Amino acid sequence: MKEITLCIIMALGCSCLHAQNAVQNNGDLQIHTGGSMTAFGDMTNASTAALVNNGSLYARSTITNNQASMAIGTGTLLINGTSAQIVNGTQPFRTFNLT
């Protein structure tokens, strides 16, 4: 009986969990060919960051890029939010493909 109760509690707990909304890149972030990443909240690429997108980067909110000399990569930036999105920052956000 304890095992069944524990399984039910774990299943209910998993249905209520949410991932972190905002993404803050301060280091090296590489999305490899065939890989994908989704930022459900605001995404910030800091001046100290190194972002290389060779896969698929899904952005559902504001994107801020402060990384100087950002590599274009060979991937796709998919802007797929449910409301108007903003791409801003002190540096241009460079991408190979934009959807």
N, C-alpha and C positions, 0 to 999 in steps of 0.2 A: 504494500500500500504506500509506503514511504517513497518508493521508486516512482510510482505513478504520479504522486503529488509533486515530487521534485521535477519530473518531466513536464508536467502541466505548468508549473511556476516558471521554469526556464523558457518554455515556448511563449508564454504570455509576456515575459520580460523581453525577449528578443523582438517581439512585434512592436515594442514601445521605444526601442533604441534608435537614436538618430546620430548620424556622423557629424563631425565638426562642420559648420557652415562655411566659415571664412578660411581661405588658404593664404598663408604668408610664406613666400619662398625667400629665404635669406642665404641659401647655399647653392649647391648644385642639384638641379632637377632635370632629369633626362627621361623623356618618353620615347621608348624604343619603337622601331618599326613593328607594327602589329599590336602595340600596346595602346591603352587609352587611360585618360584621367578625367574626372568630372569635378569641377568646382561649383558646388551648389550655391555658395555665397560669394561675396566679393573675393577677388583674387588679386594679390599684390606681389609683384616681382621686384624685390628690393634692389638698390644700386649695387649691393654686394653679391647679388645672385647671379647664377648662370643657368638660364633655362634653354634647353634644346628640345624642340618638339619634332620628332621623326615619326610620330604616331598620330593619335587623335586626342586633342585637348578640347573638352566640352566646357564652355563657360555659360553659366546661367544668370550671372549678375555682372557687376562692374569689374573691369579689368584695369589695373594700374600697373604700368611698366616704368620702372626707374633704372633698369639695367642698361648701361651704356654698351654700345657695340653688340647688341643682341644678335645671335646667330639665327638665320632664317630657318634652318632645318629643312626637312622634306615632308613634314607632316601637315595636318589640317587643323585649323582653329575653327571650331563649330560654336557659333554664338546662338544658343537656343533657349533663351530665357522666355518667361511668359509675359514680360513687360519690356519697355524700352531699356536698352543696355548702353553703357558708356564705356569707351576705351580711352583711357587718359594716362597721365604720368608725365615725367620730365623727359622721357625718351619714347620714340615710336615703338609700337609693338610690331615686330616683324614676323610674318608668317608666309609659308609657301603657298598654302591653299586656305581660302576663307569661305566658310559656308554659313 
